[in-house]
Amino acid sequence: MKVGFGYDVHQLVEGRKLILGGVEIPYKEGLLGHSDGDVLLHAICDALLGAIGAGDLGKHFPENDLKSKGISSLELLRVVKILKEERGFRTNNIDCTVVAQNPKLAEYIPKMEKSIAGVLGIDAKKVNVKATTTEGLGFTGKGEGIAAYAVVSVRSIEF
């Protein structure tokens, strides 16, 4: 078994949709980014890539690559899933935390877990998403951005 860790942060700006875990969240602002800015999926992708020793998301989807401009992070996760399987690994479980002062995310978490599990082809019970605030402290507490952390475990596919 191998473990990977991922982290991502993006700035909140007007005029963008807020997408977290592949789910559109109604909010006045969205996350700025080369792709759709989904910090949760980016953290998960980085954790999966780390677990299989394949670098990070920026290595596979550099910001200067116009093909990935505006891309759905669900598609990024699909590509990472394929790479993981090509290297002989299966996802064991995922645990992640979204750090945001607002909006409140509790009602969207089951949809996020189902979305992530669906792309990875695993049971939604193997995906755990949590949300927390920083009690008004720092850039997330001031509502300037959203951060996400993810830990994954993978195991070798047995033939």
DOLO-41911 format. One record per residue: residue in three letters; residue number from 1; z, x negated, y of N, C-alpha, C in turn. Coordinates in nm, 2 decimals. Layout:
N
 resn resi    n.Z    n.X    n.Y   ca.Z   ca.X   ca.Y    c.Z    c.X    c.Y
  ALA  NUM      Z      X      Y      Z      X      Y      Z      X      Y
...
This chain:
159
 resn resi    n.Z    n.X    n.Y   ca.Z   ca.X   ca.Y    c.Z    c.X    c.Y
  MET    1   0.00  -0.08  -0.12   0.00   0.00   0.00   0.00  -0.09   0.12
  LYS    2  -0.07  -0.04   0.23  -0.07  -0.11   0.36  -0.04  -0.02   0.47
  VAL    3   0.01  -0.07   0.58   0.06   0.01   0.69  -0.02  -0.04   0.82
  GLY    4  -0.05   0.05   0.90  -0.11   0.02   1.03  -0.04   0.09   1.14
  PHE    5  -0.05   0.03   1.26   0.01   0.09   1.38  -0.09   0.10   1.49
  GLY    6  -0.09   0.21   1.56  -0.18   0.23   1.68  -0.11   0.29   1.80
  TYR    7  -0.17   0.25   1.91  -0.12   0.30   2.04  -0.23   0.32   2.14
  ASP    8  -0.23   0.42   2.22  -0.33   0.44   2.32  -0.27   0.51   2.44
  VAL    9  -0.33   0.49   2.55  -0.29   0.56   2.67  -0.41   0.59   2.76
  HIS   10  -0.42   0.70   2.82  -0.53   0.73   2.92  -0.47   0.80   3.04
  GLN   11  -0.53   0.79   3.15  -0.50   0.85   3.28  -0.54   1.00   3.28
  LEU   12  -0.45   1.08   3.33  -0.49   1.22   3.35  -0.56   1.24   3.49
  VAL   13  -0.68   1.31   3.48  -0.76   1.33   3.60  -0.81   1.47   3.61
  GLU   14  -0.84   1.52   3.72  -0.91   1.65   3.74  -1.05   1.64   3.69
  GLY   15  -1.10   1.76   3.64  -1.24   1.77   3.61  -1.28   1.72   3.47
  ARG   16  -1.17   1.70   3.38  -1.20   1.67   3.24  -1.12   1.76   3.16
  LYS   17  -1.17   1.79   3.04  -1.10   1.87   2.94  -0.99   1.78   2.88
  LEU   18  -0.88   1.85   2.84  -0.77   1.78   2.77  -0.79   1.80   2.62
  ILE   19  -0.82   1.70   2.55  -0.84   1.70   2.41  -0.73   1.61   2.34
  LEU   20  -0.65   1.67   2.25  -0.55   1.59   2.18  -0.56   1.63   2.03
  GLY   21  -0.58   1.53   1.95  -0.59   1.56   1.80  -0.71   1.64   1.77
  GLY   22  -0.81   1.63   1.85  -0.93   1.71   1.83  -0.92   1.86   1.87
  VAL   23  -0.82   1.89   1.94  -0.79   2.03   1.99  -0.79   2.03   2.14
  GLU   24  -0.87   2.13   2.19  -0.87   2.14   2.34  -0.75   2.22   2.38
  ILE   25  -0.67   2.16   2.48  -0.55   2.21   2.53  -0.57   2.26   2.67
  PRO   26  -0.55   2.39   2.69  -0.56   2.44   2.83  -0.47   2.37   2.93
  TYR   27  -0.53   2.30   3.03  -0.45   2.23   3.13  -0.53   2.20   3.25
  LYS   28  -0.47   2.18   3.36  -0.54   2.15   3.48  -0.61   2.02   3.49
  GLU   29  -0.58   1.93   3.40  -0.63   1.79   3.40  -0.67   1.75   3.26
  GLY   30  -0.75   1.65   3.25  -0.79   1.59   3.12  -0.77   1.44   3.12
  LEU   31  -0.80   1.38   3.01  -0.79   1.24   3.00  -0.92   1.16   3.03
  LEU   32  -0.91   1.06   3.12  -1.02   0.98   3.16  -1.05   0.88   3.05
  GLY   33  -1.17   0.86   3.01  -1.20   0.77   2.91  -1.35   0.76   2.88
  HIS   34  -1.40   0.66   2.81  -1.54   0.64   2.78  -1.58   0.75   2.68
  SER   35  -1.49   0.79   2.59  -1.52   0.90   2.50  -1.46   1.03   2.56
  ASP   36  -1.41   1.12   2.48  -1.34   1.23   2.53  -1.20   1.20   2.57
  GLY   37  -1.15   1.08   2.55  -1.02   1.04   2.59  -0.90   1.08   2.51
  ASP   38  -0.93   1.12   2.38  -0.83   1.18   2.29  -0.74   1.06   2.25
  VAL   39  -0.63   1.04   2.32  -0.53   0.93   2.29  -0.47   0.94   2.15
  LEU   40  -0.45   1.06   2.10  -0.39   1.08   1.97  -0.49   1.03   1.86
  LEU   41  -0.61   1.07   1.87  -0.71   1.02   1.77  -0.74   0.87   1.78
  HIS   42  -0.74   0.82   1.91  -0.76   0.68   1.93  -0.65   0.60   1.86
  ALA   43  -0.52   0.65   1.88  -0.41   0.58   1.82  -0.42   0.58   1.67
  ILE   44  -0.46   0.69   1.61  -0.47   0.71   1.47  -0.59   0.62   1.42
  CYS   45  -0.70   0.61   1.49  -0.81   0.53   1.45  -0.76   0.38   1.45
  ASP   46  -0.69   0.34   1.56  -0.65   0.20   1.56  -0.55   0.17   1.45
  ALA   47  -0.46   0.26   1.41  -0.37   0.24   1.30  -0.44   0.23   1.17
  LEU   48  -0.54   0.31   1.15  -0.62   0.30   1.02  -0.70   0.17   1.02
  LEU   49  -0.76   0.13   1.13  -0.84   0.01   1.13  -0.74  -0.11   1.11
  GLY   50  -0.62  -0.11   1.17  -0.53  -0.21   1.15  -0.48  -0.22   1.00
  ALA   51  -0.46  -0.11   0.94  -0.41  -0.10   0.80  -0.52  -0.17   0.71
  ILE   52  -0.64  -0.15   0.74  -0.75  -0.21   0.65  -0.80  -0.34   0.70
  GLY   53  -0.74  -0.40   0.80  -0.78  -0.53   0.86  -0.91  -0.53   0.92
  ALA   54  -0.95  -0.42   0.99  -1.08  -0.41   1.05  -1.08  -0.41   1.20
  GLY   55  -0.98  -0.48   1.27  -0.98  -0.48   1.41  -0.93  -0.36   1.48
  ASP   56  -0.99  -0.32   1.59  -0.95  -0.20   1.66  -1.07  -0.12   1.71
  LEU   57  -1.04  -0.01   1.77  -1.14   0.08   1.81  -1.24   0.02   1.91
  GLY   58  -1.19  -0.06   2.00  -1.28  -0.13   2.10  -1.38  -0.22   2.03
  LYS   59  -1.35  -0.28   1.92  -1.44  -0.36   1.84  -1.56  -0.28   1.79
  HIS   60  -1.53  -0.16   1.74  -1.63  -0.08   1.68  -1.70   0.01   1.78
  PHE   61  -1.64   0.04   1.89  -1.70   0.13   1.99  -1.67   0.07   2.13
  PRO   62  -1.73  -0.04   2.16  -1.70  -0.10   2.29  -1.74  -0.01   2.41
  GLU   63  -1.67  -0.02   2.52  -1.69   0.06   2.64  -1.83   0.05   2.70
  ASN   64  -1.89  -0.06   2.67  -2.03  -0.08   2.73  -2.14  -0.03   2.64
  ASP   65  -2.10   0.03   2.53  -2.20   0.10   2.44  -2.22   0.24   2.48
  LEU   66  -2.34   0.26   2.53  -2.38   0.39   2.59  -2.39   0.50   2.48
  LYS   67  -2.41   0.46   2.35  -2.42   0.55   2.24  -2.29   0.63   2.22
  SER   68  -2.18   0.57   2.26  -2.05   0.63   2.23  -1.99   0.69   2.36
  LYS   69  -2.07   0.69   2.47  -2.02   0.75   2.60  -2.01   0.90   2.58
  GLY   70  -1.89   0.96   2.61  -1.86   1.10   2.60  -1.85   1.15   2.46
  ILE   71  -1.85   1.06   2.36  -1.84   1.10   2.22  -1.71   1.17   2.19
  SER   72  -1.72   1.27   2.09  -1.59   1.33   2.05  -1.52   1.23   1.96
  SER   73  -1.39   1.22   1.99  -1.31   1.13   1.91  -1.29   1.17   1.76
  LEU   74  -1.32   1.30   1.73  -1.33   1.34   1.59  -1.44   1.26   1.52
  GLU   75  -1.55   1.23   1.59  -1.66   1.16   1.54  -1.62   1.01   1.52
  LEU   76  -1.54   0.96   1.61  -1.49   0.82   1.59  -1.40   0.82   1.47
  LEU   77  -1.32   0.92   1.45  -1.23   0.92   1.33  -1.31   0.93   1.20
  ARG   78  -1.42   1.01   1.21  -1.51   1.02   1.09  -1.57   0.88   1.05
  VAL   79  -1.61   0.81   1.15  -1.67   0.67   1.13  -1.56   0.58   1.07
  VAL   80  -1.44   0.59   1.12  -1.33   0.50   1.07  -1.30   0.54   0.93
  LYS   81  -1.30   0.67   0.90  -1.27   0.72   0.76  -1.37   0.66   0.66
  ILE   82  -1.50   0.66   0.70  -1.61   0.60   0.61  -1.58   0.45   0.59
  LEU   83  -1.55   0.38   0.70  -1.52   0.24   0.69  -1.40   0.21   0.60
  LYS   84  -1.30   0.29   0.61  -1.18   0.28   0.53  -1.21   0.30   0.38
  GLU   85  -1.29   0.40   0.35  -1.33   0.43   0.21  -1.42   0.32   0.16
  GLU   86  -1.51   0.27   0.24  -1.60   0.16   0.20  -1.52   0.04   0.16
  ARG   87  -1.41   0.02   0.23  -1.32  -0.10   0.20  -1.23  -0.07   0.09
  GLY   88  -1.24   0.05   0.03  -1.16   0.08  -0.09  -1.02   0.14  -0.07
  PHE   89  -1.00   0.21   0.05  -0.87   0.27   0.08  -0.87   0.42   0.10
  ARG   90  -0.76   0.48   0.07  -0.74   0.62   0.09  -0.61   0.64   0.18
  THR   91  -0.62   0.74   0.26  -0.50   0.76   0.35  -0.39   0.82   0.27
  ASN   92  -0.27   0.76   0.28  -0.15   0.81   0.22  -0.08   0.91   0.31
  ASN   93  -0.05   0.87   0.43   0.01   0.96   0.53   0.00   0.91   0.67
  ILE   94   0.02   1.00   0.77   0.01   0.96   0.91   0.13   1.02   0.98
  ASP   95   0.19   0.94   1.06   0.30   1.00   1.15   0.27   0.95   1.29
  CYS   96   0.27   1.04   1.38   0.23   1.00   1.52   0.32   1.08   1.62
  THR   97   0.32   1.03   1.74   0.39   1.09   1.85   0.31   1.08   1.98
  VAL   98   0.30   1.20   2.05   0.23   1.21   2.18   0.34   1.21   2.28
  VAL   99   0.32   1.13   2.39   0.42   1.12   2.49   0.35   1.18   2.62
  ALA  100   0.40   1.30   2.66   0.35   1.37   2.78   0.45   1.46   2.84
  GLN  101   0.47   1.45   2.97   0.56   1.53   3.04   0.51   1.68   3.04
  ASN  102   0.38   1.69   3.06   0.31   1.82   3.06   0.17   1.80   3.01
  PRO  103   0.11   1.90   2.95   0.16   2.03   2.91   0.25   2.02   2.79
  LYS  104   0.32   2.13   2.76   0.40   2.14   2.64   0.31   2.16   2.52
  LEU  105   0.33   2.08   2.42   0.23   2.08   2.31   0.27   2.14   2.18
  ALA  106   0.40   2.19   2.17   0.45   2.23   2.04   0.36   2.34   1.97
  GLU  107   0.30   2.43   2.05   0.22   2.54   1.98   0.09   2.49   1.93
  TYR  108   0.04   2.37   1.98  -0.09   2.32   1.94  -0.08   2.22   1.82
  ILE  109   0.04   2.17   1.79   0.06   2.07   1.69   0.01   2.11   1.55
  PRO  110   0.03   2.23   1.50  -0.03   2.27   1.37  -0.18   2.26   1.37
  LYS  111  -0.25   2.30   1.48  -0.39   2.28   1.49  -0.44   2.14   1.49
  MET  112  -0.36   2.05   1.56  -0.39   1.91   1.56  -0.38   1.85   1.42
  GLU  113  -0.27   1.88   1.35  -0.25   1.83   1.21  -0.36   1.88   1.12
  LYS  114  -0.40   2.00   1.13  -0.51   2.05   1.05  -0.65   1.99   1.08
  SER  115  -0.67   1.96   1.21  -0.79   1.90   1.26  -0.80   1.76   1.20
  ILE  116  -0.70   1.68   1.22  -0.69   1.54   1.17  -0.71   1.54   1.02
  ALA  117  -0.63   1.62   0.95  -0.64   1.62   0.80  -0.78   1.66   0.76
  GLY  118  -0.84   1.76   0.83  -0.98   1.80   0.79  -1.08   1.69   0.79
  VAL  119  -1.08   1.61   0.90  -1.17   1.50   0.91  -1.15   1.40   0.80
  LEU  120  -1.02   1.37   0.78  -0.99   1.26   0.68  -0.99   1.31   0.54
  GLY  121  -1.00   1.44   0.52  -1.01   1.50   0.38  -0.88   1.49   0.31
  ILE  122  -0.77   1.50   0.38  -0.64   1.50   0.32  -0.56   1.63   0.34
  ASP  123  -0.46   1.65   0.27  -0.37   1.77   0.29  -0.30   1.76   0.43
  ALA  124  -0.30   1.87   0.50  -0.23   1.87   0.63  -0.09   1.83   0.63
  LYS  125  -0.02   1.84   0.51   0.12   1.80   0.49   0.13   1.65   0.50
  LYS  126   0.02   1.58   0.49   0.03   1.43   0.50   0.01   1.38   0.64
  VAL  127   0.00   1.48   0.74  -0.02   1.44   0.88   0.10   1.50   0.96
  ASN  128   0.17   1.42   1.03   0.28   1.47   1.11   0.26   1.43   1.25
  VAL  129   0.25   1.53   1.34   0.24   1.50   1.48   0.36   1.55   1.55
  LYS  130   0.42   1.47   1.64   0.53   1.51   1.72   0.50   1.49   1.87
  ALA  131   0.57   1.56   1.95   0.55   1.55   2.10   0.68   1.53   2.17
  THR  132   0.68   1.44   2.27   0.80   1.42   2.34   0.77   1.39   2.49
  THR  133   0.87   1.38   2.57   0.86   1.35   2.71   0.93   1.22   2.73
  THR  134   0.92   1.17   2.85   1.00   1.05   2.89   1.10   1.09   3.00
  GLU  135   1.14   1.22   3.00   1.24   1.27   3.09   1.21   1.24   3.24
  GLY  136   1.08   1.24   3.27   1.04   1.22   3.41   1.02   1.07   3.45
  LEU  137   1.04   0.98   3.35   1.04   0.83   3.38   0.90   0.78   3.35
  GLY  138   0.86   0.68   3.42   0.73   0.61   3.40   0.61   0.69   3.43
  PHE  139   0.49   0.64   3.39   0.36   0.70   3.43   0.35   0.83   3.35
  THR  140   0.40   0.84   3.23   0.39   0.97   3.15   0.48   1.07   3.21
  GLY  141   0.60   1.03   3.25   0.70   1.12   3.31   0.65   1.17   3.45
  LYS  142   0.58   1.09   3.52   0.52   1.14   3.65   0.40   1.22   3.64
  GLY  143   0.35   1.24   3.51   0.23   1.32   3.49   0.10   1.24   3.52
  GLU  144   0.11   1.11   3.52  -0.01   1.03   3.56  -0.10   1.00   3.43
  GLY  145  -0.04   1.02   3.31  -0.12   0.99   3.19  -0.05   1.04   3.07
  ILE  146  -0.11   1.02   2.96  -0.05   1.06   2.83  -0.07   0.94   2.73
  ALA  147   0.03   0.92   2.65   0.03   0.81   2.55   0.05   0.86   2.41
  ALA  148   0.00   0.79   2.32   0.02   0.83   2.18   0.05   0.70   2.09
  TYR  149   0.13   0.72   1.99   0.16   0.62   1.89   0.13   0.68   1.75
  ALA  150   0.08   0.59   1.66   0.06   0.64   1.53   0.09   0.53   1.43
  VAL  151   0.15   0.57   1.32   0.17   0.48   1.20   0.10   0.55   1.08
  VAL  152   0.02   0.47   1.01  -0.04   0.52   0.89  -0.01   0.43   0.77
  SER  153  -0.01   0.49   0.65  -0.01   0.41   0.53  -0.13   0.45   0.45
  VAL  154  -0.19   0.34   0.39  -0.31   0.36   0.31  -0.29   0.29   0.17
  ARG  155  -0.36   0.34   0.07  -0.35   0.27  -0.06  -0.49   0.25  -0.11
  SER  156  -0.49   0.16  -0.21  -0.62   0.13  -0.27  -0.67   0.25  -0.35
  ILE  157  -0.80   0.27  -0.35  -0.86   0.37  -0.43  -0.87   0.32  -0.57
  GLU  158  -0.81   0.39  -0.67  -0.81   0.35  -0.80  -0.93   0.41  -0.87
  PHE  159  -1.01   0.33  -0.94  -1.13   0.38  -1.01  -1.10   0.39  -1.16
